[in-house]
Amino acid sequence: MTSATPAPLSSTARMIVMKCLTGFSCAIHCAALPFVLALLPLLGLGFLAAQLLAWKQLARQGVYLVTNPHSSFFYLLTAVHAVHLICGLLALIFLWVRSRFKKELKVTPRGQAVADAVTIYWHFMDALWIYLFLLLFLWR
């Protein structure tokens, strides 16, 4: 029997790597950018898979959405976080596709604005994830 700790910790490790790569993407050379933009969604999908495993583990232990208010709160917040993560992954995939099929590596104001919007979105996700982590795992 395994405990519920490994899934959140492995998810934490994936998110830390993802955030480091996102934060340093401005300093990454243009040739490496498509690789980084392809790697980030894979890490995000790994995080979602770990979250799904955590939900399945809770269900095996008899903790469901309607079990009590605490489990409802946990499922609701983590599901909202997952939806936001999926939206962010779609934005990263869009940037990856755009970087793969663009002939020139010339930065345009519109292209920079889109990349900046995705970056701001991920910083919002950072704050939301830290709040959820503190609320659900550290607050007793």
C-alpha positions in Angstrom: 0.0 0.0 0.0 1.4 3.4 -0.9 0.8 6.7 0.8 -0.7 9.8 -0.8 2.6 11.7 -0.5 4.6 10.6 -3.6 2.1 12.0 -6.2 2.1 15.6 -4.8 5.9 15.5 -4.4 6.5 14.2 -7.9 4.1 16.7 -9.2 6.0 19.4 -7.3 9.2 18.3 -8.9 7.6 18.5 -12.4 6.2 21.9 -11.7 9.5 23.3 -10.4 11.3 22.1 -13.6 8.6 23.5 -15.7 8.7 26.9 -14.0 12.5 27.0 -14.2 12.4 26.3 -18.0 9.6 28.9 -18.4 11.5 31.5 -16.5 14.7 31.0 -18.4 13.1 30.8 -21.8 13.8 34.4 -22.4 17.6 33.7 -22.1 17.4 30.5 -24.3 18.8 30.9 -27.8 16.2 31.0 -30.5 17.4 27.6 -31.9 16.6 25.8 -28.6 13.2 27.5 -28.2 11.2 24.9 -30.2 12.7 22.1 -28.0 11.8 24.0 -24.8 8.3 24.7 -26.0 7.9 21.0 -26.8 9.3 19.9 -23.5 7.1 22.2 -21.3 3.7 20.7 -22.4 5.1 17.2 -21.8 6.0 18.2 -18.2 2.5 19.7 -17.8 0.9 16.5 -19.1 3.0 14.6 -16.6 1.7 16.9 -13.8 -1.9 16.2 -14.9 -1.2 12.5 -15.0 0.1 12.6 -11.5 -3.0 14.5 -10.4 -5.2 11.9 -12.0 -3.3 9.2 -10.1 -3.7 11.1 -6.9 -7.5 11.3 -7.5 -7.6 7.6 -8.2 -5.7 6.9 -5.1 -8.1 8.9 -3.0 -11.1 7.1 -4.6 -9.5 3.8 -3.7 -9.3 5.0 -0.1 -12.9 5.9 -0.2 -12.5 9.7 -0.5 -14.9 11.0 -3.1 -16.3 14.4 -4.1 -19.4 14.0 -2.0 -17.7 12.2 1.0 -17.4 15.4 3.0 -17.0 19.2 2.6 -13.2 18.9 2.8 -13.0 16.4 -0.1 -15.4 18.4 -2.1 -13.2 21.5 -1.6 -10.0 19.5 -2.5 -11.5 18.1 -5.7 -13.0 21.4 -6.7 -9.8 23.4 -6.3 -7.6 20.8 -7.9 -10.0 20.4 -10.8 -10.1 24.2 -11.4 -6.3 24.2 -11.3 -6.2 21.3 -13.8 -8.5 23.3 -16.2 -6.2 26.3 -16.0 -3.2 24.1 -16.6 -4.8 22.6 -19.7 -5.5 26.1 -21.0 -1.9 27.1 -20.3 -0.7 23.9 -22.1 -2.8 24.8 -25.1 -1.1 28.2 -25.2 2.3 26.6 -25.0 1.4 24.2 -27.8 0.3 27.2 -29.8 3.6 28.9 -29.3 5.5 25.7 -30.2 3.5 25.3 -33.4 4.1 28.9 -34.3 7.8 28.6 -33.6 8.1 25.4 -35.7 6.4 26.7 -38.8 7.6 30.3 -38.8 10.1 30.8 -41.6 11.9 33.7 -39.9 13.0 34.0 -36.3 12.2 37.7 -36.4 10.4 38.9 -33.3 7.3 41.0 -34.1 5.5 43.2 -31.6 2.3 41.1 -31.9 4.3 37.8 -31.5 6.1 39.2 -28.5 2.8 40.3 -27.0 1.4 36.8 -27.4 4.5 35.3 -25.8 4.3 37.8 -22.9 0.6 37.0 -22.3 1.5 33.3 -22.0 4.3 34.2 -19.6 2.0 36.3 -17.5 -0.6 33.5 -17.5 2.0 31.0 -16.2 3.1 33.4 -13.5 -0.6 33.5 -12.4 -0.5 29.7 -12.4 2.6 29.9 -10.2 0.7 31.9 -7.6 -2.4 29.7 -7.8 -0.3 26.5 -7.4 1.6 27.9 -4.4 -1.7 28.9 -2.8 -3.2 25.4 -3.4 -0.1 23.7 -2.1 0.0 25.7 1.1 -3.7 25.4 1.6 -4.1 21.7 1.0 -0.8 20.2 2.2 0.6 22.5 4.9 -2.3 24.1 6.6 -3.8 22.0 9.3 
